[in-house]
């Protein structure tokens, strides 16, 4: 299995002995660098339990040890969904402080 940009992977010791503690990893790029048969360099983000990126990393792993995590959460779909034609992004209003008495 060759991961693709955007895939979320569960990386464990099966992928490489360096991962004694499993981690979730979102792939940014798969390098085409020459390496050992069945191994690959990946750039991406280590994710926390909430699915937020906490650290950018490059990892060297065995393809056979990687597991793609199905990501069906509404938040993930919203982050990756393309904007529809003619749809403007929501604008946030800056926080306004009420005027104080005597201020000009």
ZADO-1210 file (C-alpha; in nm, 4 decimals, padded with zeros to 6 digits):
<atoms>
<atom x="00.0000" y="00.0000" z="00.0000" code="UNK" pos="1"/>
<atom x="00.1368" y="00.3393" z="-00.0995" code="UNK" pos="2"/>
<atom x="-00.0131" y="00.6275" z="00.0969" code="UNK" pos="3"/>
<atom x="-00.1223" y="00.9482" z="-00.0743" code="UNK" pos="4"/>
<atom x="-00.1315" y="01.3112" z="00.0342" code="UNK" pos="5"/>
<atom x="-00.4263" y="01.3621" z="00.2692" code="UNK" pos="6"/>
<atom x="-00.4313" y="01.0045" z="00.4019" code="UNK" pos="7"/>
<atom x="-00.4429" y="00.9623" z="00.7772" code="UNK" pos="8"/>
<atom x="-00.2278" y="00.6705" z="00.8910" code="UNK" pos="9"/>
<atom x="-00.1985" y="00.4717" z="01.2099" code="UNK" pos="10"/>
<atom x="00.1774" y="00.4261" z="01.2423" code="UNK" pos="11"/>
<atom x="00.2948" y="00.1491" z="01.4739" code="UNK" pos="12"/>
<atom x="00.5968" y="-00.0707" z="01.5321" code="UNK" pos="13"/>
<atom x="00.4830" y="-00.2726" z="01.2287" code="UNK" pos="14"/>
<atom x="00.5891" y="00.0230" z="01.0123" code="UNK" pos="15"/>
<atom x="00.9242" y="00.0723" z="01.1885" code="UNK" pos="16"/>
<atom x="01.0838" y="-00.0199" z="01.5200" code="UNK" pos="17"/>
<atom x="01.1174" y="00.3509" z="01.6043" code="UNK" pos="18"/>
<atom x="00.7422" y="00.3716" z="01.6707" code="UNK" pos="19"/>
<atom x="00.7186" y="00.1926" z="02.0054" code="UNK" pos="20"/>
<atom x="00.4305" y="00.4269" z="02.0860" code="UNK" pos="21"/>
<atom x="00.1767" y="00.4322" z="01.8002" code="UNK" pos="22"/>
<atom x="00.0820" y="00.7638" z="01.6442" code="UNK" pos="23"/>
<atom x="-00.1643" y="00.9090" z="01.3980" code="UNK" pos="24"/>
<atom x="-00.0060" y="01.0792" z="01.0964" code="UNK" pos="25"/>
<atom x="-00.1555" y="01.2926" z="00.8167" code="UNK" pos="26"/>
<atom x="00.0446" y="01.2604" z="00.4938" code="UNK" pos="27"/>
<atom x="00.1482" y="01.5781" z="00.3121" code="UNK" pos="28"/>
<atom x="00.3860" y="01.4229" z="00.0618" code="UNK" pos="29"/>
<atom x="00.5256" y="01.0860" z="-00.0402" code="UNK" pos="30"/>
<atom x="00.8866" y="01.1214" z="-00.1527" code="UNK" pos="31"/>
<atom x="01.0099" y="00.9324" z="-00.4570" code="UNK" pos="32"/>
<atom x="01.3602" y="00.9038" z="-00.3135" code="UNK" pos="33"/>
<atom x="01.5392" y="00.5762" z="-00.3843" code="UNK" pos="34"/>
<atom x="01.5340" y="00.3563" z="-00.0757" code="UNK" pos="35"/>
<atom x="01.5085" y="-00.0067" z="00.0308" code="UNK" pos="36"/>
<atom x="01.2415" y="-00.2262" z="-00.1262" code="UNK" pos="37"/>
<atom x="00.9092" y="-00.1747" z="00.0539" code="UNK" pos="38"/>
<atom x="01.0189" y="00.1376" z="00.2436" code="UNK" pos="39"/>
<atom x="00.9125" y="00.4997" z="00.1867" code="UNK" pos="40"/>
<atom x="00.9813" y="00.8503" z="00.3188" code="UNK" pos="41"/>
<atom x="00.6710" y="01.0479" z="00.4180" code="UNK" pos="42"/>
<atom x="00.6290" y="01.4127" z="00.5145" code="UNK" pos="43"/>
<atom x="00.3304" y="01.5050" z="00.7250" code="UNK" pos="44"/>
<atom x="00.1861" y="01.5960" z="01.0607" code="UNK" pos="45"/>
<atom x="00.1632" y="01.3952" z="01.3785" code="UNK" pos="46"/>
<atom x="-00.1933" y="01.4240" z="01.5073" code="UNK" pos="47"/>
<atom x="-00.3243" y="01.4373" z="01.8629" code="UNK" pos="48"/>
<atom x="-00.6327" y="01.2491" z="01.9880" code="UNK" pos="49"/>
<atom x="-00.8621" y="01.5258" z="01.8564" code="UNK" pos="50"/>
<atom x="-00.7113" y="01.4954" z="01.5068" code="UNK" pos="51"/>
<atom x="-00.5245" y="01.8273" z="01.5244" code="UNK" pos="52"/>
<atom x="-00.1729" y="01.8590" z="01.3842" code="UNK" pos="53"/>
<atom x="00.0788" y="01.8957" z="01.6659" code="UNK" pos="54"/>
<atom x="00.4152" y="01.8417" z="01.4965" code="UNK" pos="55"/>
<atom x="00.5454" y="01.8319" z="01.1407" code="UNK" pos="56"/>
<atom x="00.7607" y="01.5245" z="01.0770" code="UNK" pos="57"/>
<atom x="00.9383" y="01.3240" z="00.8110" code="UNK" pos="58"/>
<atom x="00.9216" y="00.9504" z="00.8739" code="UNK" pos="59"/>
<atom x="01.0862" y="00.6467" z="00.7100" code="UNK" pos="60"/>
<atom x="00.8500" y="00.3494" z="00.7207" code="UNK" pos="61"/>
<atom x="00.7631" y="00.0148" z="00.5649" code="UNK" pos="62"/>
<atom x="00.4579" y="00.0393" z="00.3389" code="UNK" pos="63"/>
<atom x="00.3277" y="-00.2987" z="00.4552" code="UNK" pos="64"/>
<atom x="00.3124" y="-00.1789" z="00.8179" code="UNK" pos="65"/>
<atom x="00.0949" y="00.1271" z="00.7493" code="UNK" pos="66"/>
<atom x="-00.2796" y="00.1298" z="00.8167" code="UNK" pos="67"/>
<atom x="-00.5071" y="00.3939" z="00.6636" code="UNK" pos="68"/>
<atom x="-00.7594" y="00.5316" z="00.9126" code="UNK" pos="69"/>
<atom x="-01.1032" y="00.5982" z="00.7671" code="UNK" pos="70"/>
<atom x="-01.1880" y="00.9598" z="00.8548" code="UNK" pos="71"/>
<atom x="-01.5631" y="01.0105" z="00.8404" code="UNK" pos="72"/>
<atom x="-01.5949" y="01.2934" z="01.0918" code="UNK" pos="73"/>
<atom x="-01.7922" y="01.6009" z="00.9896" code="UNK" pos="74"/>
<atom x="-01.5053" y="01.8264" z="01.0974" code="UNK" pos="75"/>
<atom x="-01.2619" y="01.6457" z="00.8697" code="UNK" pos="76"/>
<atom x="-01.5027" y="01.6666" z="00.5766" code="UNK" pos="77"/>
<atom x="-01.5476" y="02.0383" z="00.6385" code="UNK" pos="78"/>
<atom x="-01.1685" y="02.0933" z="00.6454" code="UNK" pos="79"/>
<atom x="-01.1147" y="01.9119" z="00.3179" code="UNK" pos="80"/>
<atom x="-01.4354" y="01.9979" z="00.1294" code="UNK" pos="81"/>
<atom x="-01.3805" y="02.2326" z="-00.1647" code="UNK" pos="82"/>
<atom x="-01.5704" y="02.5614" z="-00.1585" code="UNK" pos="83"/>
<atom x="-01.8743" y="02.5720" z="-00.3843" code="UNK" pos="84"/>
<atom x="-01.8757" y="02.8226" z="-00.6680" code="UNK" pos="85"/>
<atom x="-02.0102" y="03.1586" z="-00.5546" code="UNK" pos="86"/>
<atom x="-01.9927" y="03.0651" z="-00.1867" code="UNK" pos="87"/>
<atom x="-01.8034" y="03.3098" z="00.0318" code="UNK" pos="88"/>
<atom x="-01.6226" y="03.2021" z="00.3463" code="UNK" pos="89"/>
<atom x="-01.7782" y="03.3146" z="00.6723" code="UNK" pos="90"/>
<atom x="-01.6204" y="03.6284" z="00.8115" code="UNK" pos="91"/>
<atom x="-01.5578" y="03.6642" z="01.1793" code="UNK" pos="92"/>
<atom x="-01.6265" y="03.9980" z="01.3452" code="UNK" pos="93"/>
<atom x="-01.3523" y="04.1552" z="01.5519" code="UNK" pos="94"/>
<atom x="-01.4293" y="04.1832" z="01.9183" code="UNK" pos="95"/>
<atom x="-01.5627" y="04.5332" z="01.9879" code="UNK" pos="96"/>
<atom x="-01.5384" y="04.6853" z="02.3317" code="UNK" pos="97"/>
<atom x="-01.8239" y="04.9092" z="02.4460" code="UNK" pos="98"/>
<atom x="-01.7349" y="05.2763" z="02.4694" code="UNK" pos="99"/>
<atom x="-01.6636" y="05.3945" z="02.8202" code="UNK" pos="100"/>
<atom x="-01.8217" y="05.7054" z="02.9665" code="UNK" pos="101"/>
<atom x="-01.6272" y="06.0183" z="02.8840" code="UNK" pos="102"/>
<atom x="-01.4232" y="05.8563" z="02.6052" code="UNK" pos="103"/>
<atom x="-01.3983" y="06.0556" z="02.2832" code="UNK" pos="104"/>
</atoms>
